Amino acid sequence: MIYRDIGKTGKKASIIGLGCEHLDGKPYEQVKETIDAALDHGINILDVFMPGKEVRENISRALGSRRKDVLIQGHIGSTNVRQQYDISRDMNAVKKFFEEHLRICSGHIEFGMLFFIDSDEDFKNVFESPFADYALKLKEKGDIEHIGFSSHNPVTAIKAINTNIVEIMLFSINPAFDIIPTDEYALTLLEKGFSADSFAGIEPKRAQLYRLCEQKNIGITVMKTLGAGKLISSEHSPFGKPLTAAQCIHYALSRPAVASALIGCKNPREIEAAVKYLELDEEQKDYTGILSSVRGANGAYSLRGGCFYCSHCQPCPVQIDIASVNKYLDIAKLDPENIPLSIRSHYQSLKHKGGECIKCGNCESRCPFGVPVIENMEKAEMYFKQD
C-alpha cells in the first residue's frame, strides 16, 4: 500500500480507502470478512457516514483490537430518525447520533465530518449556528482530532474551506463530475444519468477548489470515485465507452491535495479488485485516451489547454517534473500576490525548475490536452523567482 499525507492533519491515509456504505444491512460475518480484507491489504481509512446503530456496531466489533490501525471519518449531522436516514441540523438529534457513534468507537473518532454541506442554506445552518461550535467543542475535548466536512458542490465547499475551521474535505471527484457546469448538481446527474451534451470543459470552480485545498493544505478524501458505478458501465458511461475502476481511481489520485480515493466495497472480492490498482502499470491506469476525445456542446473540444497532471508530457530531456510545475503554477495563479510559502518551498525544492526549459517542444507534442507547456514553464519561473 502507498500512503499520503492528509493535508495539515499530520496523518497519513492509504491511497485507497474504504467507503463503508455497502456494509449497511449486511450480516456481521460479511462485515468482518470485508474489514479484515481491507486491513490486511493496508487500507487504513474508513468512511462511516451511515447513521444506523447496527452497522456502526458491526464495523467497530469487526475492527476489534485493530481499531488503533485505522482512521475513521464519522459524520456530524447524519441521523436515523424513525429508522429513516436523514440529514439533520437539529442539535438534539445531531448530538444524540454522533455521541452514540463516539461511544461505539470507544469515545474517539479521528475526523468529525460536518455532514453534507451542499448549499448556501447548509452552509448557514452549519457554520453560522451552534452546529460548528459543537464540532469545535468536540475537538477541544479530544473526542475528535480534526474537523472536516463533506460536500458535492464546489462553490459551497470553497466557502467552507475559507472559514478556516476545517482540515479535511470529503468530496465527489470523478472525470464526469469535473467537466459539468457548476449549475448542474452532481447527485442529480447520478439519478437521471450523465449526458455528454452537458460537458463544458474543466469546470473552473472545481479546479479552483482543488487548488485552494493544496494552497491551504486541506486534505481531500474522494467519494463517488466510480460515479456510483456508472462510469465503469458500458450502458451508463457518458464517454462512449466505460472507464475501468483503475482509471477512475488514478484520475482521483491525480487531483491536487487528494490523499485517498474511497471505494465502496461489500465483500473481500471487491476489496481485492480495488487494491489491484496498486499492481497495474501506468498504461493500464491511464485515463487520458478516453478524456482527450471528449466533445462538449456543439462538438467543441471540451478539455483543451487544461493540465490534468497525467505526465504524458514526460520524459523531459532536462528532467523537469512538468506536472508538478504546472500544479504549483495553477495554485499560484489563485493569488499571485500572496503565494503560500509552502507552495513556494515545494517549487524551489524541485530538482529541475521551469526556468531550465530548453523549449524543445517534445512535451507539447505528446500532451493529449494541448497544454502550452513551454509558456507555463516560463510563467512558473516568473511567479516563483526568488529576489
CORNORUR-V139038 format. One record per pair of residues at least 4 apart in sequence whose C-alpha atoms are under 6 Angstrom apart, sorted by the first residue. I is the first residue (numbers start at 0). J is the second residue. D is the distance in Angstrom with one decimal. If there is no record, write none. Layout:
I	J	D
I	J	D
This chain:
0	41	5.6
1	13	5.8
1	14	5.9
2	11	5.8
2	12	5.2
2	13	4.4
2	14	5.6
3	11	5.1
3	12	5.4
3	258	5.4
4	10	5.9
4	11	4.4
5	10	5.7
5	11	5.5
5	218	4.5
5	258	5.5
6	216	4.7
6	217	4.7
6	218	3.9
7	216	5.6
13	42	5.4
13	43	5.7
14	258	6.0
14	259	4.1
15	259	5.4
15	260	5.1
15	261	5.8
16	42	5.7
16	44	5.2
16	259	6.0
16	260	5.8
16	261	4.2
17	45	4.9
17	261	5.0
17	262	5.2
17	263	5.9
18	45	5.9
18	46	5.0
18	261	5.3
18	262	5.3
18	263	4.4
19	46	5.9
19	47	5.7
19	263	6.0
21	265	5.2
22	265	5.4
23	54	5.3
27	57	5.7
31	35	6.0
31	61	4.7
33	266	4.8
33	267	4.8
35	39	5.9
36	267	5.5
37	42	5.2
38	42	5.1
43	69	4.4
43	70	6.0
44	69	5.6
44	70	4.7
44	71	5.9
45	71	5.0
46	71	5.9
46	72	4.7
47	72	5.9
47	73	5.4
48	73	5.9
48	74	5.2
50	77	5.6
50	78	5.1
50	79	5.4
56	60	5.9
57	61	6.0
62	66	5.1
70	109	5.8
71	109	5.6
72	110	4.7
73	111	5.3
73	112	5.9
74	111	5.8
74	112	4.5
74	113	6.0
74	114	5.5
75	97	5.8
75	112	5.7
75	113	5.1
75	114	5.5
76	86	5.8
76	87	5.1
76	93	5.0
76	114	5.3
77	86	5.1
78	84	6.0
78	85	5.2
78	96	5.9
79	83	5.1
79	84	4.6
79	85	5.9
90	94	5.9
94	98	5.7
101	106	4.5
101	107	5.7
102	106	4.8
107	142	4.9
107	143	5.9
108	143	4.9
109	143	5.3
109	144	4.9
110	143	6.0
110	145	5.0
110	146	5.8
111	143	5.8
111	146	5.0
111	147	5.9
112	146	6.0
112	147	4.4
112	148	4.3
113	148	4.2
114	148	5.8
114	149	5.4
115	149	5.1
115	150	5.2
116	121	5.2
116	122	5.9
116	150	5.0
117	150	5.4
117	151	5.9
117	152	5.2
117	155	5.9
118	155	6.0
122	126	5.7
123	127	5.0
124	128	5.7
125	130	5.1
125	131	5.7
126	131	5.3
137	142	5.2
137	143	5.8
138	142	5.9
138	143	4.9
138	144	5.7
146	165	5.1
146	166	6.0
147	165	4.9
147	166	5.6
147	167	4.5
147	168	5.4
148	168	5.1
149	168	5.8
149	169	4.5
149	170	5.9
150	170	5.3
151	170	5.8
151	171	5.5
153	204	6.0
153	205	5.4
157	208	5.9
166	217	5.1
167	217	5.3
167	218	4.7
167	219	5.8
168	219	4.9
169	219	5.8
169	220	4.8
169	221	5.6
170	221	5.2
170	222	5.8
171	221	5.7
171	222	4.7
171	223	5.1
172	221	6.0
172	224	5.8
173	224	5.3
177	201	5.9
177	202	5.8
178	198	5.3
178	199	5.8
178	200	5.0
178	201	4.6
178	202	5.2
179	198	4.9
179	199	5.9
180	202	5.9
188	192	5.1
188	193	5.5
193	237	5.6
194	237	5.7
195	237	5.4
196	295	5.9
196	296	5.3
198	295	4.8
199	295	5.3
199	301	5.5
200	301	4.1
200	302	4.7
203	207	6.0
207	211	5.9
209	255	5.5
210	330	5.1
212	216	5.6
212	217	4.6
212	256	6.0
213	255	6.0
213	256	4.9
218	256	5.5
219	256	5.8
219	257	4.5
219	258	5.7
220	257	6.0
220	258	5.8
220	259	4.9
220	260	5.9
221	260	4.7
221	261	5.6
222	261	5.7
223	227	5.7
225	230	5.7
225	247	5.9
226	230	5.6
229	235	5.1
229	236	5.6
230	236	4.6
230	241	5.7
230	242	5.9
231	241	4.7
231	242	4.9
231	243	5.5
232	236	5.6
232	241	5.4
233	240	5.7
233	241	5.1
236	241	5.3
245	249	6.0
245	276	5.4
245	284	5.4
246	284	4.7
246	285	5.9
246	286	5.2
252	257	5.8
264	269	5.4
279	283	5.9
281	285	6.0
287	291	5.6
291	367	5.9
294	298	5.0
294	299	5.3
294	300	4.7
294	301	5.3
295	299	5.1
295	301	5.0
303	368	4.9
303	369	5.6
304	368	5.6
304	369	5.0
304	370	4.3
305	370	5.9
308	322	4.7
310	322	5.8
311	366	5.9
312	362	4.3
312	365	5.4
312	366	5.4
315	319	5.8
319	351	5.0
328	379	5.5
331	335	5.4
331	338	5.5
340	344	6.0
353	376	4.2
353	379	6.0
353	380	5.4
354	380	5.3
358	373	5.9
379	383	6.0
380	384	5.4
